């Protein structure tokens, strides 16, 4: 039987590896998602401390946030292009 949870988990790991590779040059930057984060979390990021891996549920939840964010980004871009003279 197919283990869809495991298949999706491996896929999310691959997406994260690609994201980390694509953002390597921005490693020391703080992003919008780090706003409001605790000092300890930000310190770990800038001192290059290895983070504990996410569990499968957390990875799915974060992916959902990424998908919804992309939808909002696309909707705003569409609105700007479609109604640029009316805003």
C-alpha distances in whole Angstrom, upper triangle without the diagonal:
4,6,9,12,12,12,15,16,17,18,20,22,22,24,26,27,28,30,32,33,34,36,38,41,41,40,43,43,42,40,40,38,40,42,43,41,42,45,43,40,42,44,40,40,43,43,40,38,35,33,30,26,25,22,19,21,24,23,21,24,26,25,25,29,29,28,30,33,32,33,36,37,37,38,41,42,42,44,46,46,47,49,51,54,54,53
4,6,9,9,8,11,13,13,14,17,18,19,21,23,24,25,27,28,29,31,33,34,38,37,36,40,40,39,37,37,34,36,39,40,38,40,42,40,37,39,41,37,37,40,40,37,36,32,30,27,24,22,20,16,18,21,19,18,21,23,21,22,26,25,24,27,29,29,29,33,34,33,35,38,38,38,41,43,43,43,46,48,51,51,49
4,6,5,6,9,10,11,12,14,16,17,19,20,22,23,25,26,28,29,31,32,35,35,34,37,37,36,34,34,31,33,36,37,35,36,38,36,33,36,37,34,33,37,37,34,32,29,27,24,20,19,16,13,15,18,16,15,18,20,19,20,23,23,22,25,28,27,28,31,32,32,34,37,37,37,40,42,42,43,45,47,50,50,48
4,5,5,6,8,10,10,12,14,15,16,18,20,21,22,24,26,27,28,30,33,33,32,35,35,34,31,31,29,31,34,34,32,34,37,35,32,34,36,33,32,35,36,33,31,28,26,23,20,18,15,12,13,16,14,12,16,18,15,16,20,20,19,21,24,24,24,27,29,28,30,33,33,34,36,38,38,39,41,43,46,46,44
4,6,5,6,9,10,10,12,14,15,16,18,20,21,22,24,26,27,28,32,31,30,32,32,31,29,29,26,28,31,31,29,31,33,32,28,31,33,30,29,32,33,30,28,25,22,20,16,14,12,8,9,12,11,10,13,15,14,15,18,18,18,20,23,23,24,26,28,28,30,32,33,33,36,38,38,39,41,43,46,45,44
4,5,5,6,9,10,11,12,14,15,17,19,20,21,23,24,26,27,30,30,28,31,32,31,29,30,27,28,31,32,30,31,33,31,28,30,32,29,28,31,32,28,27,23,21,19,15,14,11,8,11,14,12,11,15,16,15,17,20,20,20,22,24,24,26,28,29,30,32,34,34,35,38,39,40,41,43,44,48,47,46
4,5,5,6,9,10,11,13,14,16,17,19,20,21,23,25,26,30,29,28,31,32,31,29,30,27,29,32,33,31,33,35,33,30,31,33,30,29,32,33,29,28,25,23,21,17,16,14,11,13,15,13,12,16,17,14,16,19,19,18,21,23,23,24,27,28,28,30,32,32,33,36,37,38,39,41,42,46,46,44
4,5,5,6,9,10,10,12,14,15,16,18,20,21,22,24,27,27,26,29,29,28,26,26,23,26,29,30,28,30,32,30,27,29,31,28,27,30,31,27,27,23,21,19,16,14,12,9,11,12,10,8,12,13,11,12,16,15,15,18,20,19,20,23,24,24,26,29,29,30,32,34,34,35,38,39,43,42,41
4,5,5,6,9,10,11,12,14,15,17,19,20,21,22,26,25,24,27,27,26,24,25,22,24,27,28,26,27,29,27,24,26,28,25,24,27,28,24,23,20,18,16,12,10,9,6,9,10,8,8,11,12,11,13,16,15,16,19,20,20,22,24,25,26,28,30,30,32,34,35,36,37,39,40,44,44,42
4,5,5,6,9,10,11,13,14,15,17,18,20,21,25,25,23,27,27,27,25,26,24,25,29,30,27,29,31,29,25,27,29,25,24,27,28,24,23,20,18,17,13,12,12,9,13,13,10,11,15,14,13,16,18,17,17,21,22,21,23,26,26,27,29,31,31,32,35,36,37,38,41,41,45,45,43
4,5,5,6,9,10,11,12,14,15,17,18,20,23,23,22,26,26,26,24,25,22,24,28,29,27,29,31,29,26,27,29,26,24,27,28,25,24,21,19,18,15,14,14,11,13,14,10,10,14,13,11,14,16,14,15,18,19,18,20,23,23,23,26,28,28,29,32,33,33,35,37,38,42,42,40
4,5,5,6,9,10,10,12,14,15,16,18,21,21,20,23,23,22,20,21,19,21,24,25,23,25,27,26,22,24,26,23,21,24,25,22,21,18,16,16,12,11,11,9,11,11,7,8,11,10,8,11,13,12,12,16,16,16,18,21,21,22,24,26,26,28,30,31,32,33,36,36,40,40,38
4,5,5,6,9,10,11,12,14,15,16,20,20,18,22,22,22,20,22,19,21,24,26,23,25,26,25,21,22,24,21,19,22,23,19,19,16,14,13,10,10,11,10,13,12,8,10,13,12,11,14,16,14,16,19,19,19,22,24,23,24,27,29,29,30,33,34,34,36,38,39,42,42,40
4,5,5,6,9,10,11,12,14,15,19,19,18,22,22,23,21,23,21,22,26,28,25,28,29,27,24,24,26,23,21,23,24,21,21,18,17,17,13,13,15,13,16,15,12,13,16,14,12,16,17,15,16,19,20,19,21,24,23,24,27,28,28,29,32,33,33,35,37,38,41,42,40
4,5,5,6,9,10,10,12,14,17,17,17,20,20,20,18,20,18,20,23,25,23,26,27,26,22,23,25,22,20,22,24,20,21,18,17,17,14,13,15,14,15,14,11,12,14,12,9,13,14,11,12,16,16,15,18,20,19,20,23,24,24,26,28,29,29,31,34,34,38,38,36
4,5,5,6,9,10,10,12,15,15,14,17,17,17,16,18,16,17,20,22,20,22,24,22,19,19,21,18,16,19,20,17,17,14,13,14,11,11,13,13,15,13,9,12,13,11,10,13,14,11,14,17,16,16,19,21,20,21,24,25,25,27,30,30,31,33,35,35,39,39,37
4,5,5,6,9,10,11,14,15,13,17,18,19,18,20,18,19,23,25,23,25,25,24,20,20,22,19,17,19,20,16,17,14,14,15,12,13,15,15,18,16,13,15,17,14,13,17,17,15,17,20,19,19,22,24,23,24,27,28,27,30,32,32,33,35,37,37,41,41,39
4,5,5,6,9,10,13,14,14,17,18,19,17,20,18,20,23,26,24,26,27,26,22,22,24,21,18,20,22,18,19,17,17,18,16,16,18,18,20,18,15,16,18,15,14,17,17,14,16,19,18,17,20,22,21,21,25,26,25,27,30,30,30,32,35,34,38,39,37
4,5,5,6,8,11,11,11,15,14,15,14,16,15,16,20,22,21,23,24,23,19,19,21,19,16,18,20,17,18,16,15,17,15,15,18,17,19,17,13,15,16,13,12,15,15,12,14,17,15,14,18,20,18,19,23,23,22,25,27,27,28,30,32,32,35,36,34
4,5,5,6,9,9,8,12,13,14,13,16,15,16,19,22,20,22,22,21,17,17,18,16,13,15,16,13,15,13,13,15,14,15,18,18,20,17,15,17,18,15,14,18,17,14,17,20,18,18,21,23,21,23,26,26,25,28,30,30,31,33,35,34,38,39,36
4,5,5,9,10,10,14,14,16,16,19,18,19,22,25,23,25,25,24,21,20,21,19,16,17,18,15,17,15,16,18,17,18,21,21,23,21,18,20,21,18,17,21,20,17,19,22,20,19,23,24,22,24,27,27,26,29,31,31,31,34,36,35,39,40,38
4,6,8,9,10,14,14,15,14,17,17,18,21,24,23,25,25,25,22,20,22,20,17,18,20,17,19,18,18,21,19,20,23,22,24,22,19,20,21,18,17,20,19,16,18,20,18,17,21,22,19,21,24,24,23,25,28,27,28,31,33,31,35,36,34
4,6,5,6,10,10,12,11,14,14,15,18,21,20,22,22,22,18,17,19,17,14,14,17,14,17,16,16,19,18,19,22,22,24,21,18,20,21,17,17,20,18,15,18,20,18,17,21,21,19,21,24,24,23,26,28,27,28,31,32,31,35,36,33
4,5,5,9,10,13,13,17,17,17,20,23,21,23,22,21,19,17,18,16,13,13,15,12,15,15,16,19,18,20,23,24,25,23,20,23,23,20,20,23,21,19,21,24,21,21,25,25,23,25,28,27,26,30,32,31,31,35,36,35,38,39,37
4,6,8,9,12,13,17,17,17,20,23,22,23,22,22,20,17,18,17,14,13,15,14,17,17,18,22,22,23,26,27,29,25,23,26,26,22,22,25,23,20,23,25,22,22,26,26,23,25,28,27,26,29,31,30,31,34,35,33,37,38,36
4,6,5,8,9,13,14,13,16,19,18,20,19,20,17,14,16,15,12,11,14,13,16,16,17,20,20,21,25,26,27,23,22,24,24,20,20,23,21,18,21,23,20,20,24,23,21,23,26,25,24,28,29,28,29,32,33,32,35,36,33
4,6,8,10,14,14,13,15,18,16,18,17,17,14,12,13,12,8,8,11,9,12,13,14,17,18,19,23,24,25,22,20,23,23,19,20,23,21,19,22,24,21,21,25,25,23,25,28,27,27,30,32,31,32,35,36,35,38,39,36
4,7,10,13,14,12,14,17,15,16,15,15,13,10,11,11,8,6,9,9,12,14,15,18,20,21,25,26,27,24,22,25,25,21,22,25,22,21,24,25,22,23,27,26,24,27,30,28,28,32,33,31,33,36,37,35,39,39,36
4,6,10,11,10,12,15,14,16,15,16,14,10,12,13,9,8,12,12,15,16,16,20,21,21,25,26,27,23,22,24,23,20,21,23,20,19,22,23,20,21,24,23,21,24,27,25,25,28,29,28,30,33,33,32,35,36,32
4,7,8,6,8,11,10,13,12,14,11,8,11,12,9,9,13,13,15,16,16,19,20,20,23,25,25,21,20,23,21,18,19,21,18,17,21,21,18,19,23,21,20,23,25,23,24,28,28,27,29,32,32,31,34,34,31
4,5,5,7,11,11,14,14,16,13,11,14,14,11,12,16,15,17,18,17,19,20,19,22,23,23,19,18,20,19,15,17,18,15,14,17,17,14,16,19,18,16,20,21,20,21,24,25,24,26,29,29,28,31,31,28
4,5,5,9,10,13,15,17,14,12,16,17,14,15,19,19,20,20,19,21,21,20,23,23,22,19,19,20,18,14,16,17,13,13,16,15,12,14,17,15,14,18,19,18,19,22,23,22,25,27,27,26,29,29,26
4,5,8,8,12,14,15,12,11,15,15,12,15,18,17,18,18,16,18,18,16,19,20,19,15,15,17,14,11,14,15,11,11,15,14,12,14,17,16,15,19,20,19,21,24,24,24,27,29,29,28,32,31,28
4,6,5,9,10,11,9,7,11,12,10,12,15,15,16,16,14,17,17,17,20,21,20,17,17,19,17,14,16,18,14,15,18,18,15,18,21,19,19,22,24,23,24,27,28,27,30,32,32,31,35,34,31
4,5,9,10,13,11,9,13,14,13,14,17,18,19,20,18,20,21,20,23,24,23,19,20,22,19,16,19,19,16,16,20,19,16,19,21,19,19,23,24,22,24,27,27,26,29,31,31,30,33,33,29
4,6,9,11,10,10,13,15,14,16,18,19,19,20,18,20,21,20,23,24,23,19,21,22,19,17,20,21,17,18,22,21,18,22,24,22,22,25,26,25,27,30,29,29,32,34,34,33,36,35,31
4,7,8,7,7,10,11,11,13,15,16,16,17,15,16,18,17,20,22,21,17,18,21,18,16,19,20,17,18,22,21,19,22,24,23,23,27,27,26,28,31,31,31,34,36,36,35,38,37,34
4,5,5,7,9,10,11,13,15,16,15,17,14,16,18,18,21,23,22,19,20,23,20,18,22,23,20,21,25,24,23,26,28,27,27,30,31,30,32,35,35,35,38,40,40,39,42,41,37
4,6,5,6,9,10,11,12,14,14,16,15,17,20,20,23,26,25,21,23,26,23,21,24,26,23,24,27,27,25,28,30,29,29,32,34,32,34,37,37,37,39,42,41,40,43,43,39
4,5,5,6,9,10,10,12,11,13,12,14,17,18,21,24,23,20,21,24,23,21,24,26,23,24,28,28,26,29,31,30,30,34,35,34,35,39,39,39,41,43,44,43,46,45,42
4,5,5,6,9,10,11,10,11,9,12,14,15,18,21,20,17,18,21,19,17,20,22,20,20,24,24,23,25,28,27,27,30,32,31,32,35,36,36,38,40,41,40,43,43,39
4,5,5,6,9,10,10,12,11,14,17,17,21,23,23,19,20,23,21,18,21,23,21,21,24,25,22,25,28,27,26,29,31,30,31,34,35,34,37,39,39,38,41,41,38
4,5,5,6,8,9,12,12,15,18,19,22,25,25,22,22,26,24,21,24,26,24,24,28,28,26,28,31,30,29,33,35,33,34,38,38,38,40,43,43,42,45,45,41
4,6,5,6,5,8,8,11,14,16,19,22,23,19,20,23,22,20,22,25,23,23,26,27,25,27,30,30,29,32,34,34,34,38,38,38,40,43,43,42,46,45,42
4,6,5,6,8,8,12,14,16,19,22,22,19,19,22,21,18,20,23,21,20,24,25,23,24,28,27,26,29,31,30,31,34,35,35,37,40,40,39,42,42,39
4,5,8,11,12,15,18,19,23,25,26,23,22,25,25,21,24,26,24,23,27,28,25,26,30,29,28,31,33,32,32,36,37,36,38,41,41,40,43,43,40
4,6,9,11,15,17,20,23,26,27,24,23,27,26,23,25,28,26,25,29,30,28,29,33,32,31,34,37,35,36,39,40,39,41,44,45,43,47,47,44
4,6,9,12,14,17,21,23,25,21,21,24,24,21,23,26,24,23,27,29,26,28,31,31,30,32,35,34,34,38,39,38,40,43,44,43,46,46,43
4,6,9,12,15,18,21,23,20,20,23,23,21,23,26,24,24,27,29,27,29,32,32,31,34,36,36,36,39,41,40,42,45,46,45,48,48,45
4,7,9,12,15,18,20,17,17,21,21,18,20,24,23,22,25,27,26,27,30,31,30,33,35,35,36,38,40,40,41,44,45,44,48,48,45
4,6,9,12,15,17,14,14,17,17,15,18,21,20,19,23,24,23,25,28,29,28,31,33,33,34,37,38,38,40,42,43,43,46,46,43
4,7,9,13,14,12,12,16,16,15,17,20,20,20,23,25,24,26,29,29,29,32,34,34,35,38,39,40,41,43,45,45,48,48,45
4,7,9,12,10,9,13,14,13,15,18,18,18,21,23,22,24,26,28,28,30,32,33,34,36,37,38,40,42,43,43,47,46,44
4,7,8,6,6,10,10,10,12,14,15,15,18,20,20,21,24,25,25,28,29,30,31,34,35,36,38,39,41,41,45,44,41
4,6,5,6,9,10,11,12,14,16,17,19,20,21,23,25,26,27,29,31,32,33,35,36,38,39,41,42,43,46,46,43
4,6,5,6,9,10,11,12,14,15,17,19,20,21,23,25,26,27,29,30,32,33,35,36,38,39,40,41,45,44,42
4,5,5,6,9,10,11,13,14,15,17,18,20,21,23,24,26,27,29,30,32,33,35,36,37,39,40,43,42,40
4,5,5,6,9,10,11,12,14,15,16,18,20,21,22,24,26,27,29,30,32,33,35,36,37,38,41,41,38
4,5,5,6,9,10,11,12,14,15,17,18,20,21,23,24,26,27,29,30,32,33,34,36,37,40,40,37
4,5,5,6,9,10,10,12,14,15,17,18,20,21,23,24,26,27,29,30,32,33,34,35,39,38,36
4,5,5,6,9,10,11,12,14,15,17,18,20,21,23,24,26,27,29,30,31,33,34,37,36,34
4,5,5,6,9,10,10,12,14,15,16,18,20,21,23,24,26,27,29,30,31,32,35,35,32
4,5,5,6,9,10,11,12,14,15,17,18,20,21,22,24,26,27,28,30,31,34,34,32
4,5,5,6,8,10,11,12,14,15,16,18,20,21,22,24,26,27,28,29,33,32,30
4,5,5,6,9,10,11,12,14,15,16,18,20,21,22,24,25,27,27,31,30,27
4,6,5,6,9,10,10,12,14,15,16,18,20,21,22,24,25,26,30,29,27
4,5,5,6,9,10,11,12,14,15,16,18,20,21,22,24,25,29,28,26
4,5,5,6,9,10,10,12,14,15,16,18,20,21,22,23,27,26,24
4,5,5,6,9,10,11,12,14,15,17,18,20,21,21,25,24,22
4,5,5,6,8,10,10,12,14,15,16,18,20,20,24,24,22
4,5,5,6,9,10,10,12,14,15,16,18,19,23,22,20
4,5,5,6,9,10,10,12,14,15,16,17,20,20,17
4,5,5,6,9,10,11,12,14,15,16,19,19,17
4,5,5,6,9,10,11,12,14,15,18,18,17
4,5,5,6,9,10,10,12,13,17,16,15
4,5,5,6,9,10,10,11,14,14,12
4,5,5,6,8,10,10,14,14,13
4,5,5,6,8,10,13,13,13
4,5,5,6,7,11,10,9
4,6,6,5,9,9,8
4,6,5,9,10,10
4,6,8,9,10
4,6,5,6
4,6,6
4,6
4
